[in-house]
Amino acid sequence: MAKDAVTEHTGPGHVAIIMDGNGRWAQQRGRPRLFGHHAGAKRVREIVNACPDLGVSHLTIFAFSTENWKRTQSEVAGLMRLFRRYIEREARDLLKEGVRVRFIGDRMKLDDKLVSLMDNLEMLTSHNDRVHLTIALNYGGRDEVTRAAKKMAFEIEQGRLTHKDVDAETLGRFLDTQFLPDPDLVIRTSGEARISNFLLWQSAYAEYEFIDTLWPDFTAEEFGQVLGNYGNRERRFGAVLA
């Protein structure tokens, strides 16, 4: 959602998180990487539950990227089992807590059972609005924009759009995130200072926080502290203060 004025010092309504560090967290404890992914999944619940009290209405988390298929077959298979189990175990609580869940990313490469669980969870929670949780699964920013461009090109071929209709707003309507406001703040855990192909289009004017904490150790208390740091920033969106 485009903005053209300086924003006052307020908390972020939409926070996106690159949940990094699960594997290293497990290795530090002499455990397999999947042990860290299970610990990271448990941390998601704490952060989601903290959102309403912290003024966060939208939370978007990076669960699995289009590049993560390059990991070992055993880790990828374990992650897919974890995603299925997470949806099955958390669906009831997410519904009860007023969390609306949506998924973004290319579902074509995911197995049918997982896609069915994703579809059902979206439908089950569709009337909730206390927290909007978006899970990026088989997601990549470049892939998303490429898919959006293809959809838009098809609309032009069908005569429903012309090249004169194409602008940033038009493209935005074809993105996976068309139902979301742009993120105000993007957090990456584990000490890595890169965005890893996450929400490239949407984060054009987002603030970033790169923190050293590994994701399984990222508590609601630290989440609140990071949001407090955001409140001390001036977001200009290209404008110049008088």
C-alpha positions as CSV (number, residue, x, y, z in Angstrom):
1,M,0.0,0.0,0.0
2,A,1.7,3.2,-1.2
3,K,2.3,6.1,1.3
4,D,3.4,9.6,0.4
5,A,3.8,11.3,3.7
6,V,6.0,11.1,6.8
7,T,4.6,8.7,9.3
8,E,4.5,9.6,13.0
9,H,6.4,7.5,15.6
10,T,3.9,4.7,16.0
11,G,4.3,0.9,16.3
12,P,4.3,-1.3,13.2
13,G,0.9,-2.7,12.2
14,H,2.4,-5.3,9.9
15,V,5.6,-7.1,10.9
16,A,7.3,-9.7,8.6
17,I,9.9,-12.1,10.1
18,I,12.6,-14.2,8.5
19,M,12.8,-16.9,11.0
20,D,16.5,-17.9,10.8
21,G,18.7,-20.0,13.0
22,N,16.8,-23.2,13.7
23,G,19.6,-25.4,12.4
24,R,22.4,-23.7,14.2
25,W,20.3,-23.7,17.4
26,A,20.0,-27.5,17.2
27,Q,23.7,-28.0,16.2
28,Q,24.8,-26.0,19.3
29,R,22.9,-28.6,21.4
30,G,24.3,-31.5,19.5
31,R,20.9,-32.3,17.9
32,P,19.8,-32.8,14.3
33,R,18.6,-29.7,12.4
34,L,15.0,-30.9,12.4
35,F,15.1,-30.6,16.2
36,G,15.7,-26.9,15.8
37,H,12.8,-26.6,13.3
38,H,10.4,-28.2,15.8
39,A,11.6,-25.7,18.4
40,G,11.1,-22.9,16.0
41,A,7.6,-23.9,15.2
42,K,6.7,-23.8,18.9
43,R,8.1,-20.2,19.0
44,V,5.7,-19.1,16.3
45,R,2.8,-19.6,18.7
46,E,4.3,-17.4,21.3
47,I,5.0,-14.6,18.9
48,V,1.5,-14.8,17.3
49,N,-0.1,-14.7,20.7
50,A,1.9,-11.6,21.6
51,C,0.8,-9.6,18.6
52,P,-2.5,-8.1,19.8
53,D,-1.0,-6.7,23.0
54,L,1.9,-5.2,21.0
55,G,-0.4,-3.6,18.5
56,V,0.5,-5.9,15.6
57,S,-2.5,-6.7,13.4
58,H,-0.6,-8.5,10.6
59,L,2.3,-10.9,11.0
60,T,4.0,-12.6,8.0
61,I,6.5,-15.3,8.6
62,F,9.0,-16.9,6.1
63,A,8.6,-20.7,6.6
64,F,10.1,-22.2,3.5
65,S,11.7,-20.5,0.5
66,T,11.8,-21.5,-3.2
67,E,15.6,-22.0,-2.6
68,N,15.1,-24.3,0.4
69,W,14.5,-27.2,-1.9
70,K,18.3,-27.3,-2.3
71,R,18.6,-28.7,1.3
72,T,19.1,-32.4,1.9
73,Q,16.2,-34.6,1.0
74,S,15.8,-35.7,4.6
75,E,15.5,-32.2,5.9
76,V,13.0,-31.1,3.2
77,A,10.9,-34.2,3.9
78,G,11.1,-33.5,7.6
79,L,10.0,-29.9,7.1
80,M,7.0,-30.9,5.0
81,R,5.9,-33.3,7.8
82,L,6.4,-30.5,10.3
83,F,4.2,-28.2,8.3
84,R,1.4,-30.7,8.0
85,R,1.6,-31.5,11.7
86,Y,1.7,-27.8,12.6
87,I,-1.5,-27.1,10.7
88,E,-3.3,-30.2,12.2
89,R,-2.3,-29.4,15.7
90,E,-2.6,-25.6,15.7
91,A,-5.8,-25.2,13.7
92,R,-8.2,-25.3,16.7
93,D,-6.2,-22.9,18.8
94,L,-5.7,-20.5,15.9
95,L,-9.4,-20.4,15.3
96,K,-10.2,-19.9,19.0
97,E,-7.6,-17.1,19.3
98,G,-9.1,-15.1,16.4
99,V,-6.2,-15.7,14.1
100,R,-6.8,-15.5,10.4
101,V,-4.3,-17.7,8.5
102,R,-3.3,-17.3,4.9
103,F,-0.5,-18.8,2.8
104,I,1.6,-17.2,0.1
105,G,3.9,-18.9,-2.3
106,D,3.7,-21.3,-5.2
107,R,1.6,-24.3,-4.1
108,M,2.2,-26.3,-7.3
109,K,5.3,-28.1,-5.9
110,L,3.7,-29.0,-2.6
111,D,2.1,-32.3,-1.9
112,D,-1.7,-32.6,-2.2
113,K,-2.3,-33.4,1.5
114,L,-0.3,-30.3,2.6
115,V,-2.2,-28.1,0.1
116,S,-5.5,-29.5,1.3
117,L,-4.6,-28.7,4.9
118,M,-3.6,-25.2,3.9
119,D,-6.8,-24.6,2.0
120,N,-8.9,-25.9,4.9
121,L,-7.1,-23.8,7.5
122,E,-7.6,-20.6,5.3
123,M,-11.3,-21.4,5.0
124,L,-11.7,-22.3,8.7
125,T,-10.2,-19.1,9.9
126,S,-11.5,-16.8,7.2
127,H,-13.9,-14.9,9.5
128,N,-11.2,-14.1,12.2
129,D,-9.5,-10.7,12.3
130,R,-7.8,-10.4,15.7
131,V,-4.4,-11.2,14.1
132,H,-3.7,-11.8,10.4
133,L,-1.0,-14.5,10.1
134,T,0.4,-15.0,6.7
135,I,2.8,-18.0,6.2
136,A,5.2,-17.9,3.2
137,L,5.6,-21.5,2.1
138,N,7.5,-22.3,-1.1
139,Y,7.8,-18.6,-1.5
140,G,10.4,-16.4,-3.2
141,G,10.1,-12.7,-4.0
142,R,11.4,-13.0,-7.5
143,D,9.2,-16.0,-8.2
144,E,6.2,-14.1,-6.9
145,V,6.8,-11.1,-9.2
146,T,7.5,-13.5,-12.1
147,R,4.2,-15.3,-11.6
148,A,2.4,-12.0,-11.2
149,A,3.9,-10.7,-14.5
150,K,2.7,-13.9,-16.3
151,K,-0.8,-13.5,-14.9
152,M,-0.9,-9.9,-16.0
153,A,0.5,-10.8,-19.5
154,F,-2.3,-13.4,-19.8
155,E,-4.9,-10.8,-19.0
156,I,-3.4,-8.5,-21.7
157,E,-3.5,-11.4,-24.2
158,Q,-7.2,-12.0,-23.3
159,G,-8.0,-8.3,-23.9
160,R,-9.0,-7.7,-20.3
161,L,-6.0,-5.3,-19.8
162,T,-3.9,-3.2,-22.1
163,H,-0.3,-2.1,-21.7
164,K,-1.5,1.3,-20.8
165,D,-3.3,-0.1,-17.8
166,V,0.0,-1.5,-16.4
167,D,1.5,0.3,-13.4
168,A,2.7,-0.5,-9.9
169,E,-0.8,-0.7,-8.5
170,T,-1.9,-3.0,-11.3
171,L,1.0,-5.4,-10.7
172,G,0.3,-5.4,-7.0
173,R,-3.2,-6.8,-7.7
174,F,-1.5,-9.9,-9.1
175,L,0.9,-10.5,-6.2
176,D,0.3,-13.2,-3.6
177,T,0.0,-10.5,-1.0
178,Q,-2.7,-8.5,-2.7
179,F,-4.8,-8.8,0.4
180,L,-2.1,-7.4,2.7
181,P,-0.8,-4.0,3.6
182,D,2.9,-3.6,3.0
183,P,5.1,-4.5,5.9
184,D,6.2,-1.7,8.2
185,L,9.0,-3.7,9.8
186,V,11.0,-6.8,8.6
187,I,12.9,-8.7,11.3
188,R,15.6,-11.3,10.6
189,T,16.9,-13.4,13.4
190,S,20.3,-15.2,13.8
191,G,22.7,-12.4,12.9
192,E,22.5,-12.7,9.1
193,A,22.1,-9.3,7.4
194,R,20.4,-10.1,4.1
195,I,16.7,-10.3,3.0
196,S,16.9,-13.6,1.2
197,N,14.4,-12.9,-1.5
198,F,11.6,-12.2,1.0
199,L,8.8,-9.7,0.1
200,L,11.1,-7.8,-2.3
201,W,8.3,-5.7,-3.8
202,Q,6.3,-5.2,-0.7
203,S,9.3,-4.1,1.5
204,A,10.4,-1.2,-0.6
205,Y,9.9,1.2,2.3
206,A,10.0,-1.2,5.3
207,E,12.3,-0.7,8.2
208,Y,14.7,-3.6,8.9
209,E,16.0,-5.1,12.1
210,F,18.8,-7.7,12.0
211,I,19.2,-9.3,15.4
212,D,21.7,-11.9,16.6
213,T,19.1,-14.1,18.5
214,L,18.5,-17.5,16.9
215,W,14.8,-17.9,16.1
216,P,14.0,-20.6,18.8
217,D,15.3,-18.2,21.4
218,F,13.4,-15.2,20.1
219,T,10.9,-14.5,22.9
220,A,7.8,-12.3,23.0
221,E,9.7,-10.0,25.3
222,E,12.5,-9.5,22.8
223,F,9.9,-9.0,20.1
224,G,8.4,-6.2,22.1
225,Q,11.9,-4.6,22.5
226,V,12.4,-4.7,18.7
227,L,9.0,-3.1,18.2
228,G,10.0,-0.4,20.6
229,N,13.1,0.4,18.6
230,Y,10.9,0.8,15.5
231,G,9.0,3.5,17.4
232,N,12.1,5.7,17.5
233,R,12.5,5.8,13.8
234,E,11.2,8.4,11.3
235,R,9.7,6.8,8.2
236,R,9.9,9.4,5.3
237,F,8.9,7.3,2.3
238,G,11.1,9.5,0.1
239,A,9.9,12.8,1.6
240,V,12.1,15.4,3.2
241,L,11.3,16.9,6.6
242,A,10.9,20.7,6.6
